[in-house]
């Protein structure tokens, strides 16, 4: 009996493409995908077509929900919004707790969101680096235990690393590039990393990995 956990990072962010967007944004700490980021998310969804994924979980930040939405449309699956996969709530990046769209607003924009799902882990501002890694590790362990099928987590750079470390001992170096894929496979009680931040499905990749 095996189980596969796929972990993906969101696509390119609008503020990475247009840094000035931040200065006039209504929600500066919750940027959407850029146009090429939407394309990356679509390519990621095409890559996962044919895999036996049964559940998609996404961070409640707009860019991760947008990424998950592209995948969900291709795989014909709902999105479960999981706060445990949230961005690192780093006070050096965010001067205040980040304002995001409400659950109701997200559901209006993305009808495939599962309104009956409740986050298993809650994120709290502010967070240290150790705290975000602990939170996302706990999230990966809880979700793979509760949902025994193959699942996909769509998160951020920090949550890709933390979720991987939650299941793979030794804190291996993780490639957390935009729209990357980590593939972990459980054989009995042992998890093995079969893909480490793969981006071979993308027509465009970044030269330098940015977390913020």
C-alpha positions in Angstrom: 0.0 0.0 0.0 1.5 3.3 -1.1 0.4 6.9 -0.9 1.7 9.9 -2.9 1.9 13.4 -1.7 2.5 16.1 -4.3 3.6 19.5 -3.0 3.6 22.6 -5.3 4.4 26.2 -5.0 2.2 28.9 -6.6 3.0 30.5 -10.0 4.7 33.8 -10.5 3.4 36.8 -8.5 2.3 40.1 -9.9 4.6 42.0 -7.5 7.6 40.0 -8.7 6.8 41.2 -12.2 5.7 44.8 -11.2 7.2 45.8 -7.9 5.3 49.1 -8.0 2.0 47.3 -7.6 2.7 47.0 -3.9 2.5 50.8 -3.4 -1.1 51.2 -4.5 -2.5 47.7 -3.8 -5.6 47.3 -1.6 -4.2 44.1 -0.1 -0.4 44.6 -0.6 0.5 41.3 1.2 -1.8 39.2 -0.9 -0.7 39.6 -4.5 -2.4 37.8 -7.3 -0.6 35.7 -10.0 1.0 37.6 -12.9 -0.2 36.6 -16.4 2.8 34.3 -16.8 2.0 32.8 -13.4 -1.4 31.8 -14.6 0.2 30.1 -17.5 2.6 28.3 -15.2 -0.3 27.1 -13.1 -2.0 25.7 -16.2 1.1 23.9 -17.2 1.4 22.4 -13.7 -2.2 21.2 -14.0 -1.5 19.6 -17.3 1.6 17.9 -15.8 -0.6 16.4 -13.1 -3.3 15.1 -15.5 -3.5 11.3 -15.3 -2.0 11.2 -11.7 -4.3 9.6 -9.1 -4.8 12.8 -7.0 -8.0 12.7 -5.0 -7.8 15.9 -3.0 -6.3 19.4 -3.6 -5.5 21.6 -0.6 -4.4 25.2 -1.0 -3.2 28.1 1.1 -5.9 30.8 1.4 -3.7 33.4 -0.2 -5.0 34.6 -3.6 -2.0 33.4 -5.6 -2.2 29.9 -4.2 -5.9 29.7 -4.7 -5.5 30.9 -8.3 -2.8 28.3 -8.9 -5.0 25.5 -7.4 -8.0 26.7 -9.4 -6.1 26.1 -12.7 -5.2 22.6 -11.5 -8.6 21.9 -10.1 -10.3 22.8 -13.5 -8.0 20.4 -15.3 -8.3 17.5 -12.8 -12.0 18.2 -12.1 -11.6 18.3 -8.3 -12.7 20.8 -5.6 -10.2 22.9 -3.6 -9.9 22.6 0.2 -8.6 25.8 1.6 -6.1 24.9 4.3 -4.6 27.7 6.5 -1.9 25.4 7.6 -0.3 25.9 4.2 -0.3 29.7 4.5 2.6 32.0 3.6 5.3 32.5 6.2 3.7 35.3 8.3 7.1 37.0 8.7 6.9 40.5 10.4 10.0 41.5 8.4 8.0 41.0 5.2 4.6 42.1 6.5 4.3 45.0 8.9 0.9 43.9 9.9 -1.2 40.7 9.7 -1.8 40.3 6.0 -5.3 41.3 4.8 -6.8 38.7 2.4 -10.0 38.1 0.6 -12.7 36.5 2.8 -13.7 32.9 2.4 -17.0 34.1 0.9 -15.2 36.4 -1.6 -12.9 33.6 -2.6 -15.8 31.2 -3.1 -17.6 33.7 -5.3 -14.5 34.0 -7.5 -13.7 30.3 -7.4 -16.8 28.1 -7.2 -14.8 24.9 -7.0 -13.8 25.8 -3.4 -15.2 23.2 -1.0 -17.3 25.2 1.4 -17.7 22.2 3.7 -14.0 21.9 4.5 -12.5 23.5 7.7 -8.7 24.1 8.0 -7.0 21.5 10.2 -4.2 23.9 11.2 -4.4 27.7 11.9 -1.6 30.1 11.1 -1.0 33.0 13.5 0.9 36.3 12.8 3.7 36.9 13.6 5.8 33.8 12.9 9.5 32.9 13.2 11.2 30.7 10.6 11.0 27.8 13.0 7.3 28.3 13.6 6.3 28.3 9.9 8.4 25.1 9.3 6.7 23.5 12.3 3.2 24.6 11.2 3.6 23.3 7.6 5.3 20.1 8.8 2.3 19.4 11.1 -0.1 20.2 8.3 1.5 17.6 5.9 1.5 15.0 8.6 -2.1 15.6 9.6 -3.5 15.7 6.0 -1.6 12.6 4.8 -2.9 10.7 7.9 -6.5 11.8 7.6 -6.7 11.6 3.8 -5.1 8.3 2.9 -5.4 8.9 -0.9 -2.9 10.7 -3.1 -3.2 14.4 -2.4 -1.8 17.7 -3.7 -0.8 20.6 -1.5 -0.5 24.1 -3.1 1.5 26.5 -1.0 4.4 28.9 -0.8 8.2 28.5 -0.8 8.3 28.1 3.0 5.4 25.6 3.0 6.9 23.5 0.3 10.1 23.2 2.4 8.2 22.7 5.7 5.7 20.1 4.4 8.6 18.1 2.9 10.6 18.2 6.1 7.5 17.1 8.0 7.7 13.7 6.3 11.3 13.3 5.1 13.9 13.1 8.0 17.2 15.0 7.9 15.9 18.3 6.6 17.1 17.8 3.0 17.7 20.8 0.7 14.4 21.4 -1.2 14.1 23.3 -4.5 11.1 25.5 -3.9 11.0 27.3 -7.2 7.8 28.9 -8.6 5.3 26.2 -9.7 7.7 23.4 -8.8 6.6 19.9 -7.8 7.9 17.8 -4.9 6.7 14.2 -5.0 6.8 12.2 -1.8 5.8 8.5 -1.8 5.0 6.5 1.3 5.9 2.8 1.3 4.4 1.4 4.4 5.6 3.9 7.1 8.6 5.4 5.3 8.3 8.4 3.0 10.7 8.8 0.0 11.3 11.9 -2.1 11.0 11.0 -5.8 11.0 14.6 -7.2 12.7 17.5 -5.6 11.2 20.8 -6.9 10.8 19.6 -10.5 10.1 22.3 -13.0 10.5 20.3 -16.2 6.8 20.9 -17.0 7.3 24.7 -17.3 8.0 26.5 -20.5 9.5 29.3 -18.5 11.5 29.1 -15.3 13.2 31.6 -13.0 17.0 32.1 -12.9 17.0 32.9 -9.2 14.6 31.4 -6.6 12.9 34.2 -4.7 10.9 33.8 -1.5 9.9 37.4 -1.1 
